[in-house]
Amino acid sequence: MQGHAQITNRVINRLKLKQLRLLIAVGRHRSILHAARELNLSQPSATKVIKDLEIDFDVLLFERTNRGVIPTPAGDALIRGGQLIFSQIGTTAQELEDIAGGNAGRIVVGTLLAASAQLLPLAIGQVLAQRPHLAIRVIEGTNEVLMPRLRAGELDLVVGRLPVLRHRADLTQMPLGQGRVALVVRAGHPLRGKDALTFDALRPYGWVLPPPDTTLRRQIDQYFVTKGQYVPPVMVESVSFVTNRGLLASSDMICAMPAEAAGIAEGDALVELPLPLPFGDGPVGASFRSSTSLPPAAAALLEALRDVADQSINASDNAGK
């Protein structure tokens, strides 16, 4: 068995970027032929590159099946590493371009609903006040979509509800506060203002729900099971706050969403129903890769997030006194 030092030495001295590009292409296409065509190689040449790598590292990289070639665990590891390397090269090139163009750096940040309404916008405003030429790109999604992109180096940070254990490998998490889930409806909803509200009162109404692959959706589904296998008469799946807000404002639908996002609508078109939910409490914060240091601009945004969170906690404490 090869030791860590031996494998590291082989990666440094033998692995080439062209080989990594081929592995990534084969993993994407599930076909050596299609990957070879993409890179303007012959299929025999591509096959030889893969065979040489397998000999160098003494592992099998791909298995041939009736669905094409499938990466083995070793193949997956090299593909993930290659994607991260190319992403870092792209980020470095972009930073050099930004510097040459007079900009102060670039950040790509993923956001979940819990952070997209207040925490992240306030932090971006703070960091732009200090670095007005900073380029910031925000990508909205779920943990299931954003965390793989964070690991691949496509994102610098992900801000929102901190993920469950299965998303924590190779990532560092910085808690910024506690979040909860609220039931939100339009201000003129028939249930608004009702005393002693129970779940039975919710049964006739449609629901706006997160996608099935999210933690919150699984919690909601389990909650429905405990309520007599309840199935809403109408369901719309969406993680877009703008879309959800529009759906709620124009109908009698109900949405279980992070209270942090619902809070932006206080005194506006949406209100929270006074029915506590037995799930959804959890930390809100920032996630970033443990294996690489944050670029200066991303570190500045992280510090701004911490400042905004501290200000929010202090404001809450003072309001409660």
C-alpha positions as CSV (number, residue, x, y, z in Angstrom):
1,M,0.0,0.0,0.0
2,Q,1.3,3.5,-0.9
3,G,1.8,5.9,1.9
4,H,0.6,9.5,2.0
5,A,4.1,10.9,1.3
6,Q,4.6,8.6,-1.7
7,I,1.2,9.4,-3.2
8,T,1.8,13.1,-2.6
9,N,5.1,12.9,-4.4
10,R,3.5,11.1,-7.4
11,V,0.7,13.7,-7.6
12,I,3.3,16.6,-7.6
13,N,5.8,15.0,-10.0
14,R,3.6,13.0,-12.4
15,L,0.1,14.4,-12.6
16,K,-0.5,16.9,-15.3
17,L,-3.3,19.3,-15.9
18,K,-4.1,17.8,-19.3
19,Q,-4.6,14.4,-17.5
20,L,-6.9,16.0,-15.0
21,R,-8.9,17.7,-17.7
22,L,-9.4,14.3,-19.3
23,L,-10.5,12.7,-16.1
24,I,-13.0,15.5,-15.4
25,A,-14.4,15.2,-19.0
26,V,-14.8,11.4,-18.7
27,G,-16.5,11.8,-15.4
28,R,-18.9,14.3,-16.9
29,H,-19.7,12.4,-20.1
30,R,-19.4,8.9,-18.7
31,S,-17.7,8.1,-21.9
32,I,-14.0,8.0,-22.9
33,L,-15.0,8.6,-26.6
34,H,-17.0,11.7,-25.9
35,A,-14.4,13.1,-23.5
36,A,-11.7,12.5,-26.1
37,R,-13.7,14.3,-28.8
38,E,-14.2,17.3,-26.4
39,L,-10.4,17.6,-25.9
40,N,-9.5,16.8,-29.5
41,L,-7.9,13.5,-28.6
42,S,-8.2,10.1,-30.2
43,Q,-10.0,7.5,-28.1
44,P,-6.8,5.2,-28.0
45,S,-4.8,8.2,-26.7
46,A,-7.3,9.0,-24.0
47,T,-7.5,5.4,-23.0
48,K,-3.7,5.2,-22.7
49,V,-3.6,8.3,-20.5
50,I,-6.1,6.7,-18.1
51,K,-4.3,3.4,-18.1
52,D,-1.0,5.2,-17.4
53,L,-2.5,7.0,-14.5
54,E,-3.9,3.8,-13.1
55,I,-0.5,2.2,-13.3
56,D,1.2,5.2,-11.7
57,F,-1.2,5.3,-8.7
58,D,-1.9,1.5,-8.7
59,V,-5.7,2.1,-8.6
60,L,-8.7,1.5,-10.9
61,L,-10.1,4.9,-11.9
62,F,-13.2,3.9,-14.0
63,E,-15.4,0.9,-14.3
64,R,-17.1,0.0,-17.6
65,T,-20.8,-0.7,-17.3
66,N,-23.8,-0.8,-19.6
67,R,-24.4,2.9,-18.6
68,G,-20.9,3.9,-19.7
69,V,-17.7,4.3,-17.7
70,I,-18.4,5.1,-14.0
71,P,-15.7,6.6,-11.7
72,T,-14.5,4.4,-8.9
73,P,-13.9,6.1,-5.5
74,A,-10.3,6.7,-6.5
75,G,-11.5,8.2,-9.8
76,D,-14.0,10.4,-7.9
77,A,-11.2,11.6,-5.6
78,L,-9.0,12.7,-8.5
79,I,-11.9,14.3,-10.4
80,R,-12.9,16.3,-7.3
81,G,-9.3,17.4,-6.7
82,G,-8.9,18.3,-10.4
83,Q,-12.1,20.4,-10.3
84,L,-10.9,22.3,-7.3
85,I,-7.5,22.9,-8.9
86,F,-9.1,24.3,-12.1
87,S,-11.5,26.4,-10.0
88,Q,-8.6,27.8,-8.0
89,I,-6.7,28.6,-11.3
90,G,-9.8,30.4,-12.6
91,T,-10.2,32.3,-9.4
92,T,-6.5,33.4,-9.4
93,A,-6.8,34.5,-13.1
94,Q,-9.9,36.5,-12.3
95,E,-8.2,38.1,-9.3
96,L,-5.2,39.1,-11.5
97,E,-7.6,40.5,-14.1
98,D,-9.5,42.4,-11.4
99,I,-6.2,43.9,-10.0
100,A,-5.1,44.9,-13.5
101,G,-8.5,46.5,-14.1
102,G,-8.3,48.5,-10.8
103,N,-10.8,46.3,-8.9
104,A,-10.2,45.2,-5.3
105,G,-10.9,41.5,-5.7
106,R,-13.9,39.2,-6.3
107,I,-16.2,37.1,-4.1
108,V,-18.6,34.4,-5.1
109,V,-21.0,33.6,-2.3
110,G,-23.8,31.1,-2.0
111,T,-26.8,32.0,0.0
112,L,-29.7,30.2,1.5
113,L,-33.1,31.7,2.3
114,A,-32.2,32.3,6.0
115,A,-29.5,34.7,5.0
116,S,-30.7,36.2,1.8
117,A,-33.1,38.7,3.3
118,Q,-31.1,40.5,5.9
119,L,-27.8,39.0,7.1
120,L,-26.0,38.8,3.8
121,P,-27.2,42.1,2.2
122,L,-26.2,44.0,5.4
123,A,-22.8,42.4,5.4
124,I,-22.3,43.1,1.7
125,G,-23.2,46.7,2.3
126,Q,-20.7,46.9,5.1
127,V,-17.8,45.4,3.1
128,L,-18.6,47.5,0.0
129,A,-18.3,50.6,2.1
130,Q,-14.7,49.6,2.9
131,R,-14.0,48.2,-0.6
132,P,-16.2,50.0,-3.1
133,H,-14.5,48.3,-6.2
134,L,-15.0,44.8,-4.9
135,A,-16.9,42.5,-7.3
136,I,-19.4,40.3,-5.6
137,R,-21.5,37.5,-7.2
138,V,-24.4,36.0,-5.1
139,I,-25.8,32.6,-6.0
140,E,-29.0,31.4,-4.3
141,G,-29.8,27.8,-3.7
142,T,-30.1,25.0,-1.2
143,N,-27.4,23.2,0.8
144,E,-27.8,20.2,-1.5
145,V,-26.8,22.4,-4.5
146,L,-24.4,24.9,-2.9
147,M,-22.2,22.7,-0.7
148,P,-20.9,20.6,-3.6
149,R,-20.1,23.8,-5.5
150,L,-18.3,25.1,-2.3
151,R,-16.2,21.9,-2.1
152,A,-15.4,22.2,-5.8
153,G,-14.0,25.7,-5.3
154,E,-16.8,27.4,-7.3
155,L,-17.9,29.4,-4.2
156,D,-15.9,31.1,-1.5
157,L,-18.6,31.0,1.1
158,V,-22.1,29.7,1.7
159,V,-24.2,31.7,4.1
160,G,-27.4,30.5,5.7
161,R,-28.7,27.6,7.8
162,L,-25.7,25.5,8.6
163,P,-25.9,22.1,7.0
164,V,-26.3,18.7,8.7
165,L,-23.4,16.3,9.4
166,R,-23.4,14.8,5.9
167,H,-22.3,18.2,4.4
168,R,-19.6,19.0,7.0
169,A,-16.6,17.0,5.7
170,D,-13.7,19.2,4.6
171,L,-15.7,22.3,5.6
172,T,-15.4,24.8,8.4
173,Q,-18.6,26.3,9.9
174,M,-18.9,29.7,11.7
175,P,-22.2,30.0,13.6
176,L,-23.6,33.5,13.5
177,G,-26.9,33.0,15.4
178,Q,-29.9,30.8,15.8
179,G,-32.7,30.4,13.3
180,R,-36.2,29.1,13.4
181,V,-39.0,28.2,10.9
182,A,-42.2,30.2,10.8
183,L,-45.6,29.6,9.1
184,V,-46.1,32.6,6.8
185,V,-49.3,33.8,5.0
186,R,-50.6,37.0,3.4
187,A,-51.7,39.8,5.7
188,G,-55.4,39.3,4.7
189,H,-55.4,35.5,5.1
190,P,-58.6,34.0,6.7
191,L,-56.5,32.4,9.5
192,R,-54.9,35.7,10.6
193,G,-56.0,36.8,14.0
194,K,-57.7,33.4,14.9
195,D,-57.3,32.5,18.5
196,A,-56.0,29.0,19.6
197,L,-54.9,28.1,16.1
198,T,-54.4,24.4,15.5
199,F,-53.1,22.4,12.6
200,D,-56.6,21.3,11.7
201,A,-57.3,24.9,10.7
202,L,-54.5,24.7,8.1
203,R,-55.8,21.6,6.3
204,P,-57.9,23.3,3.6
205,Y,-55.1,25.5,2.3
206,G,-52.4,24.9,-0.2
207,W,-48.7,25.0,0.7
208,V,-45.5,26.4,-0.8
209,L,-42.8,23.9,0.1
210,P,-39.0,23.5,-0.4
211,P,-37.7,20.8,-2.7
212,P,-37.8,17.2,-1.5
213,D,-34.0,16.9,-1.2
214,T,-33.8,19.6,1.5
215,T,-33.6,19.0,5.2
216,L,-36.5,21.4,5.8
217,R,-38.8,19.5,3.4
218,R,-38.0,16.2,5.0
219,Q,-38.9,17.7,8.4
220,I,-42.2,19.1,7.0
221,D,-43.1,15.8,5.4
222,Q,-42.5,14.0,8.7
223,Y,-44.6,16.6,10.4
224,F,-47.4,16.0,7.9
225,V,-47.1,12.2,8.7
226,T,-47.7,12.9,12.4
227,K,-50.8,14.8,11.4
228,G,-52.6,11.8,10.0
229,Q,-50.7,11.4,6.8
230,Y,-51.8,14.9,5.7
231,V,-51.3,15.8,2.1
232,P,-51.9,19.4,1.1
233,P,-54.7,19.9,-1.5
234,V,-52.2,22.1,-3.5
235,M,-48.4,22.1,-3.4
236,V,-45.8,24.4,-5.1
237,E,-42.1,23.6,-4.6
238,S,-39.9,26.7,-4.6
239,V,-36.9,28.1,-2.8
240,S,-37.1,31.6,-4.3
241,F,-38.1,34.2,-1.8
242,V,-39.4,36.5,-4.5
243,T,-41.6,33.7,-6.0
244,N,-42.8,32.5,-2.6
245,R,-43.7,36.0,-1.5
246,G,-45.6,36.5,-4.7
247,L,-47.5,33.2,-4.3
248,L,-48.4,34.0,-0.7
249,A,-49.5,37.6,-1.4
250,S,-51.8,36.6,-4.2
251,S,-53.4,33.5,-2.6
252,D,-54.4,31.8,0.7
253,M,-51.4,29.4,0.5
254,I,-49.1,28.8,3.5
255,C,-45.3,28.6,3.5
256,A,-43.0,27.3,6.2
257,M,-39.9,29.4,5.8
258,P,-37.0,30.7,7.9
259,A,-38.3,33.4,10.2
260,E,-35.2,35.4,9.3
261,A,-36.5,35.7,5.7
262,A,-40.1,36.2,6.8
263,G,-39.0,39.1,9.0
264,I,-38.4,41.3,6.1
265,A,-42.1,41.5,5.5
266,E,-43.2,42.7,8.9
267,G,-45.8,45.5,8.4
268,D,-45.9,44.5,4.7
269,A,-47.8,41.9,2.7
270,L,-46.9,38.8,4.8
271,V,-47.5,37.9,8.4
272,E,-46.5,35.0,10.7
273,L,-49.2,32.6,12.0
274,P,-49.1,32.0,15.7
275,L,-48.6,28.3,15.5
276,P,-45.1,27.1,16.6
277,L,-43.5,24.3,14.7
278,P,-41.8,21.4,16.4
279,F,-38.8,21.5,14.0
280,G,-36.6,24.0,12.2
281,D,-34.6,25.5,15.0
282,G,-30.9,25.5,14.2
283,P,-27.8,27.6,13.8
284,V,-27.3,30.1,10.9
285,G,-23.8,30.9,9.8
286,A,-21.1,30.7,7.2
287,S,-19.4,27.6,5.7
288,F,-16.1,27.6,3.8
289,R,-13.4,25.1,2.8
290,S,-11.0,24.0,5.5
291,S,-8.2,23.0,3.2
292,T,-7.6,26.4,1.6
293,S,-7.2,29.9,3.0
294,L,-9.9,32.5,2.2
295,P,-8.9,35.2,-0.3
296,P,-8.6,38.6,1.4
297,A,-11.9,39.8,0.0
298,A,-13.8,36.7,1.2
299,A,-12.2,37.1,4.6
300,A,-13.4,40.7,4.7
301,L,-17.0,39.6,3.9
302,L,-16.7,36.9,6.6
303,E,-15.7,39.5,9.1
304,A,-18.6,41.8,8.0
305,L,-21.0,38.9,8.5
306,R,-19.7,38.4,12.1
307,D,-20.1,42.2,12.8
308,V,-23.7,42.2,11.4
309,A,-24.6,39.1,13.5
310,D,-23.1,40.7,16.6
311,Q,-25.0,43.9,16.0
312,S,-28.2,41.9,15.6
313,I,-27.7,40.0,18.8
314,N,-26.9,43.2,20.8
315,A,-30.0,44.9,19.4
316,S,-32.1,41.9,20.4
317,D,-30.6,41.9,23.9
318,N,-31.2,45.7,24.3
319,A,-34.8,45.3,23.1
320,G,-35.5,42.6,25.7
321,K,-34.3,44.8,28.6
